[in-house]
Amino acid sequence: MANPESRIPNPGFSALDHAHMARALHLAERGAYTTRPNPMVGCVIAHGAEVVGEGWHQRAGEPHAEVFALRAAGDRARGATAYVTLEPCAHHGRTPPCAEALIEAGVARVVAAMRDPFPRVDGQGLERLRAAGIAVASGLMEAQARELNRAFLSQVERGRPWLRLKLAMSLDGRTALANGDSKWITGEAARADVQRWRARAGALLTGSGTALADDPRLTARVPQAQVQPPLRVVLDRALRMPAGANLLDGSVPTLVFHAAGVEPDARYSRVECVKLPEGEGGLSLVSALDALAARGVGEVQVEAGPVLAGALFSQGLVDELLLYVAPLLLGDGARGLLALPPLAEMAQRWKLRAVEERKVGEDWRLRLLRG
């Protein structure tokens, strides 16, 4: 059992501690496109204000952030403070335990932004460091560290992926004209921004309605040379997608969920098909998320029409809305944002909390959380 003291944040952090941890968090984010299903982690090794080593976890299965920082620091690591955004691991996985590497390097102090809730770590890394005579503190900039790794934490703590619903609308809350035309509500800068959010996700999910109407590719197109392609996921209950559909081209890993009463034919030969039980008004959305969690998917980005988007939202499965708002009006005949059940009174309204507002080109991007 982990030492209870290893869970207690130390409030006595200096401005210099904050500066080094902020740098470590910045380094960690460099692994946003390549570390999943592992968390993003950054590490800074310093003697006072002098930084002697930096590193971040670059790709799943490769060395962790602490190893890269220790390599950069060399002998200067002895007697230094290591700032790491997540508790150093204490177990042998695909790489050796980082806690042991820090001990062998002779660091004098380790500051972790947060403990690692993964059961094979969960305080044991901090306890091992403390047992070796290293001064240990945790809780510095923990909120920022949790925000950075919300996908990893959702998988470990809740057993299901973090679900982000991406939507784009006009100022009057419309997503397309009555005939379905939606190209383009938002500008080029906003559409490029969506690609970066796609690249962070473990899976991109849509429904067969969107697949038939728009024939999307649902890929992450970003300029970075190394991007781990997200899994494409389609809820295609009756296997309606036609031959030649972009989502069936096999260019990236693709998973198609369908009902038990239908069988895939040659159109689906280049993708994986999995049967799901029926749920409320279609395939079970909870079962779909459970199946993705079982595959190690920690973060799902949904890009779908108002029916699927509304079903996910009304069933309480949406954690975050990524909402792009364009400065234009489409009128009363245009299509709405979400298909939600009617409310009898204001007390039933769904509440959202804005956590970020940003101008992206000519549009606005809002990030909102449930509750």
C-alpha positions as CSV (number, residue, x, y, z in Angstrom):
1,M,0.0,0.0,0.0
2,A,1.3,3.5,-0.9
3,N,2.4,5.7,2.0
4,P,-0.5,8.1,2.7
5,E,1.9,10.9,3.0
6,S,2.8,10.5,-0.7
7,R,-0.7,11.7,-1.5
8,I,-0.5,14.9,0.4
9,P,0.4,18.0,-1.7
10,N,3.2,20.2,-0.2
11,P,2.1,23.9,-0.3
12,G,5.6,25.3,0.2
13,F,6.5,25.8,-3.4
14,S,8.6,28.8,-4.5
15,A,8.2,30.9,-7.6
16,L,11.2,29.1,-9.1
17,D,9.5,25.8,-8.5
18,H,6.4,27.1,-10.4
19,A,8.6,28.3,-13.3
20,H,10.3,24.9,-13.7
21,M,7.1,23.0,-13.5
22,A,5.5,25.3,-16.0
23,R,8.3,24.5,-18.3
24,A,7.9,20.7,-17.7
25,L,4.2,21.0,-18.5
26,H,5.1,22.8,-21.8
27,L,7.5,20.0,-22.6
28,A,5.0,17.4,-21.9
29,E,2.5,18.8,-24.4
30,R,5.0,18.1,-27.2
31,G,3.9,14.4,-27.0
32,A,0.3,15.2,-27.6
33,Y,0.1,13.4,-30.9
34,T,2.4,10.4,-30.2
35,T,2.2,9.2,-26.6
36,R,-1.3,7.6,-26.4
37,P,-2.3,5.5,-24.7
38,N,0.4,6.7,-22.3
39,P,0.1,10.0,-20.5
40,M,2.0,13.1,-21.7
41,V,4.9,13.8,-19.2
42,G,7.6,16.4,-19.1
43,C,10.7,16.7,-16.8
44,V,13.1,19.5,-15.9
45,I,16.2,18.9,-13.8
46,A,17.7,22.0,-12.2
47,H,20.2,23.3,-9.7
48,G,18.3,26.4,-8.5
49,A,17.6,28.6,-11.5
50,E,20.1,26.7,-13.7
51,V,18.4,24.0,-15.9
52,V,20.8,21.1,-16.5
53,G,18.4,18.7,-18.3
54,E,15.0,18.6,-20.0
55,G,13.0,15.8,-21.5
56,W,9.5,14.6,-22.4
57,H,7.8,11.3,-23.2
58,Q,8.0,11.3,-27.0
59,R,6.3,8.0,-28.0
60,A,4.5,5.1,-26.3
61,G,7.0,2.3,-25.7
62,E,10.0,4.5,-25.8
63,P,11.9,6.1,-22.8
64,H,10.0,8.3,-20.4
65,A,10.5,12.0,-19.8
66,E,12.8,11.5,-16.8
67,V,15.2,9.3,-18.8
68,F,15.7,11.9,-21.5
69,A,16.2,14.6,-18.9
70,L,18.7,12.5,-17.0
71,R,20.6,11.8,-20.2
72,A,20.8,15.5,-20.9
73,A,21.9,16.3,-17.4
74,G,24.6,13.6,-17.1
75,D,26.6,14.0,-13.9
76,R,24.9,17.4,-13.2
77,A,21.8,15.5,-12.1
78,R,23.5,14.6,-8.8
79,G,22.2,16.9,-6.0
80,A,19.6,18.5,-8.4
81,T,15.9,18.9,-8.2
82,A,13.8,17.0,-10.8
83,Y,10.4,18.5,-11.7
84,V,8.1,16.0,-13.3
85,T,4.5,16.5,-14.4
86,L,3.4,13.0,-13.2
87,E,4.6,10.7,-10.4
88,P,7.6,8.7,-11.7
89,C,6.7,5.1,-12.4
90,A,7.8,2.4,-10.0
91,H,7.2,-0.7,-12.1
92,H,8.8,-2.5,-15.0
93,G,6.5,-2.0,-18.1
94,R,7.9,-1.6,-21.6
95,T,10.6,0.6,-19.9
96,P,12.4,0.3,-16.6
97,P,11.0,2.3,-13.6
98,C,11.8,6.0,-13.6
99,A,11.9,6.2,-9.8
100,E,15.0,3.9,-9.9
101,A,16.6,6.0,-12.6
102,L,16.3,9.1,-10.5
103,I,17.6,7.4,-7.4
104,E,20.7,6.0,-9.3
105,A,21.3,9.5,-10.8
106,G,21.6,10.9,-7.3
107,V,19.0,13.7,-7.5
108,A,18.3,15.3,-4.1
109,R,14.7,16.3,-4.6
110,V,11.7,15.4,-6.8
111,V,8.7,17.6,-7.3
112,A,5.7,15.9,-9.0
113,A,2.7,17.8,-10.3
114,M,0.4,14.9,-9.3
115,R,0.5,11.3,-8.3
116,D,-0.2,8.7,-10.9
117,P,-3.6,6.9,-10.3
118,F,-2.5,3.9,-12.4
119,P,-2.8,1.0,-10.0
120,R,0.8,-0.2,-10.6
121,V,2.1,3.2,-9.6
122,D,-0.4,5.1,-7.4
123,G,2.0,6.6,-4.9
124,Q,4.6,3.8,-5.0
125,G,7.0,5.9,-7.1
126,L,7.0,8.7,-4.6
127,E,7.3,6.3,-1.7
128,R,10.3,4.6,-3.3
129,L,12.0,7.9,-3.8
130,R,11.3,8.9,-0.2
131,A,12.7,5.6,1.1
132,A,15.9,6.3,-0.8
133,G,16.4,9.5,1.1
134,I,15.2,11.9,-1.6
135,A,13.1,14.9,-0.6
136,V,9.7,14.5,-2.3
137,A,6.8,16.9,-2.8
138,S,3.7,16.7,-5.0
139,G,0.7,18.8,-6.0
140,L,2.5,21.7,-7.7
141,M,0.3,22.9,-10.6
142,E,-1.8,19.7,-10.3
143,A,-4.9,21.2,-12.0
144,Q,-2.8,22.0,-15.1
145,A,-1.3,18.5,-15.0
146,R,-4.8,16.9,-14.8
147,E,-6.1,19.0,-17.7
148,L,-3.2,18.0,-19.8
149,N,-3.8,14.3,-19.3
150,R,-7.6,14.2,-19.0
151,A,-7.8,11.3,-21.5
152,F,-5.3,9.1,-19.5
153,L,-7.0,10.0,-16.2
154,S,-10.5,9.3,-17.6
155,Q,-9.4,5.9,-18.7
156,V,-7.7,5.0,-15.4
157,E,-10.2,6.6,-12.9
158,R,-13.5,6.2,-14.7
159,G,-12.9,3.2,-17.0
160,R,-14.2,5.1,-20.1
161,P,-12.8,7.5,-22.6
162,W,-13.0,11.3,-22.3
163,L,-15.6,12.3,-24.9
164,R,-15.3,15.6,-26.7
165,L,-18.1,16.7,-29.0
166,K,-16.9,19.0,-31.8
167,L,-19.5,21.3,-33.2
168,A,-19.6,24.3,-35.6
169,M,-22.4,26.7,-35.7
170,S,-23.6,30.1,-36.9
171,L,-24.4,32.9,-34.5
172,D,-28.1,31.8,-34.6
173,G,-27.1,28.2,-33.6
174,R,-27.4,26.6,-37.0
175,T,-25.1,23.9,-38.4
176,A,-26.2,23.6,-42.0
177,L,-28.8,24.8,-44.5
178,A,-32.1,22.9,-44.7
179,N,-30.7,21.0,-47.7
180,G,-27.7,19.8,-45.6
181,D,-25.1,22.1,-47.1
182,S,-22.6,23.1,-44.4
183,K,-19.4,23.9,-46.4
184,W,-18.2,26.0,-45.0
185,I,-19.7,27.6,-41.8
186,T,-16.3,28.3,-40.3
187,G,-13.1,29.6,-41.9
188,E,-9.9,28.0,-42.9
189,A,-8.1,28.8,-39.6
190,A,-10.9,27.1,-37.6
191,R,-10.9,24.0,-39.8
192,A,-7.1,23.7,-39.4
193,D,-7.5,24.0,-35.7
194,V,-10.0,21.1,-35.7
195,Q,-7.3,18.9,-37.4
196,R,-5.0,19.5,-34.4
197,W,-7.7,18.5,-32.0
198,R,-8.3,15.4,-34.1
199,A,-4.6,14.5,-33.9
200,R,-4.8,14.5,-30.1
201,A,-7.7,12.0,-29.9
202,G,-7.4,8.3,-29.7
203,A,-10.5,7.9,-31.8
204,L,-12.7,10.0,-34.1
205,L,-16.3,8.9,-34.0
206,T,-19.2,9.7,-36.4
207,G,-22.5,8.1,-37.5
208,S,-23.7,6.6,-40.7
209,G,-25.9,9.6,-41.4
210,T,-22.9,11.9,-41.6
211,A,-21.0,9.3,-43.5
212,L,-23.7,9.2,-46.2
213,A,-24.3,12.9,-46.3
214,D,-20.7,14.2,-46.3
215,D,-18.5,11.2,-47.2
216,P,-15.8,12.5,-44.7
217,R,-12.3,11.2,-44.5
218,L,-12.2,11.7,-40.7
219,T,-8.4,11.8,-40.6
220,A,-6.0,14.1,-38.8
221,R,-4.2,16.3,-41.3
222,V,-1.5,18.3,-39.5
223,P,1.9,19.4,-40.7
224,Q,3.8,17.5,-38.0
225,A,5.9,14.7,-39.5
226,Q,5.0,12.2,-36.8
227,V,1.4,11.8,-35.8
228,Q,-0.1,8.6,-34.5
229,P,-3.3,8.3,-36.6
230,P,-6.5,8.2,-34.5
231,L,-8.8,5.2,-34.9
232,R,-11.8,6.1,-37.1
233,V,-15.0,4.8,-35.6
234,V,-18.4,4.7,-37.4
235,L,-21.8,3.8,-35.9
236,D,-23.3,2.1,-38.9
237,R,-26.1,0.1,-37.5
238,A,-27.5,-1.3,-40.8
239,L,-24.2,-1.2,-42.7
240,R,-25.4,1.4,-45.1
241,M,-22.2,2.9,-46.3
242,P,-21.7,2.5,-50.0
243,A,-18.7,1.0,-51.8
244,G,-16.1,3.7,-52.4
245,A,-16.9,5.6,-49.2
246,N,-13.9,7.4,-47.8
247,L,-14.4,5.8,-44.4
248,L,-14.0,2.3,-46.0
249,D,-10.8,3.0,-47.8
250,G,-8.5,1.3,-45.3
251,S,-6.1,4.2,-45.3
252,V,-6.1,4.4,-41.5
253,P,-7.3,1.9,-38.8
254,T,-11.1,2.0,-38.9
255,L,-13.7,0.3,-36.7
256,V,-17.4,0.0,-37.7
257,F,-20.0,-0.8,-35.1
258,H,-23.2,-2.4,-36.4
259,A,-26.2,-4.3,-35.2
260,A,-26.2,-8.1,-34.6
261,G,-28.8,-8.7,-37.3
262,V,-26.6,-7.7,-40.3
263,E,-23.4,-9.0,-41.7
264,P,-20.6,-7.1,-43.5
265,D,-20.0,-7.8,-47.1
266,A,-17.1,-7.0,-49.5
267,R,-17.6,-3.2,-49.0
268,Y,-16.3,-3.6,-45.5
269,S,-13.3,-5.8,-46.2
270,R,-10.7,-3.2,-45.4
271,V,-12.1,-2.2,-42.0
272,E,-12.9,-4.0,-38.8
273,C,-16.6,-4.7,-38.0
274,V,-17.9,-5.3,-34.5
275,K,-21.4,-6.1,-33.4
276,L,-23.0,-4.0,-30.7
277,P,-26.2,-4.5,-28.7
278,E,-29.1,-2.2,-29.3
279,G,-29.6,0.8,-27.0
280,E,-31.9,3.8,-26.8
281,G,-33.0,4.6,-30.3
282,G,-30.1,2.7,-32.0
283,L,-26.8,1.1,-31.1
284,S,-25.9,1.2,-27.4
285,L,-23.6,4.3,-27.1
286,V,-22.4,3.1,-23.7
287,S,-21.4,-0.2,-25.2
288,A,-19.5,1.6,-28.0
289,L,-17.5,3.6,-25.4
290,D,-16.9,0.5,-23.3
291,A,-15.5,-1.3,-26.4
292,L,-13.2,1.7,-27.2
293,A,-12.0,1.8,-23.6
294,A,-11.1,-1.9,-23.8
295,R,-8.9,-1.1,-26.8
296,G,-7.0,1.5,-24.8
297,V,-8.7,4.6,-26.3
298,G,-8.6,7.4,-23.7
299,E,-10.1,10.3,-25.7
300,V,-12.8,10.3,-28.3
301,Q,-13.6,13.2,-30.5
302,V,-17.2,13.1,-32.0
303,E,-18.0,14.8,-35.3
304,A,-21.5,13.9,-36.1
305,G,-24.9,15.3,-36.9
306,P,-27.5,16.7,-34.4
307,V,-29.2,13.3,-33.8
308,L,-26.1,11.3,-32.7
309,A,-24.6,14.4,-31.0
310,G,-27.9,15.0,-29.1
311,A,-28.1,11.4,-28.1
312,L,-24.6,11.4,-26.6
313,F,-25.3,14.6,-24.8
314,S,-28.7,13.7,-23.4
315,Q,-27.4,10.3,-22.2
316,G,-24.7,12.1,-20.1
317,L,-21.8,10.8,-22.2
318,V,-20.3,14.1,-23.4
319,D,-17.6,15.5,-21.1
320,E,-16.5,18.5,-23.3
321,L,-17.9,20.6,-26.1
322,L,-15.5,22.0,-28.6
323,L,-17.7,24.7,-30.2
324,Y,-16.7,26.9,-33.1
325,V,-18.9,29.9,-33.7
326,A,-18.9,31.7,-37.0
327,P,-20.0,35.4,-37.3
328,L,-22.8,34.7,-39.7
329,L,-26.6,33.9,-39.7
330,L,-28.3,31.0,-41.5
331,G,-31.9,31.7,-40.6
332,D,-34.8,29.7,-39.2
333,G,-35.0,27.1,-41.9
334,A,-31.4,25.9,-41.3
335,R,-30.6,22.8,-39.2
336,G,-30.1,23.1,-35.4
337,L,-27.1,22.2,-33.3
338,L,-28.3,19.3,-31.2
339,A,-31.4,17.1,-31.3
340,L,-32.4,17.2,-27.6
341,P,-35.6,16.2,-25.9
342,P,-37.9,19.1,-24.9
343,L,-37.8,20.4,-21.4
344,A,-40.9,21.1,-19.2
345,E,-39.2,23.7,-17.0
346,M,-36.0,25.7,-16.7
347,A,-34.8,23.7,-13.8
348,Q,-34.2,20.8,-16.2
349,R,-31.8,22.8,-18.4
350,W,-28.4,21.4,-19.2
351,K,-25.6,23.5,-17.7
352,L,-22.2,24.0,-19.2
353,R,-19.1,25.7,-17.9
354,A,-16.9,27.7,-20.2
355,V,-13.2,26.9,-19.6
356,E,-11.7,28.6,-22.7
357,E,-12.6,31.2,-25.2
358,R,-10.3,32.0,-28.1
359,K,-10.4,33.8,-31.5
360,V,-9.4,31.5,-34.3
361,G,-9.2,33.4,-37.6
362,E,-12.6,35.1,-38.1
363,D,-14.4,32.6,-35.8
364,W,-14.5,31.9,-32.0
365,R,-13.6,28.7,-30.3
366,L,-15.3,27.8,-27.0
367,R,-14.4,24.9,-24.8
368,L,-17.2,24.0,-22.4
369,L,-17.5,21.2,-19.8
370,R,-20.6,19.6,-18.5
371,G,-21.9,20.8,-15.1
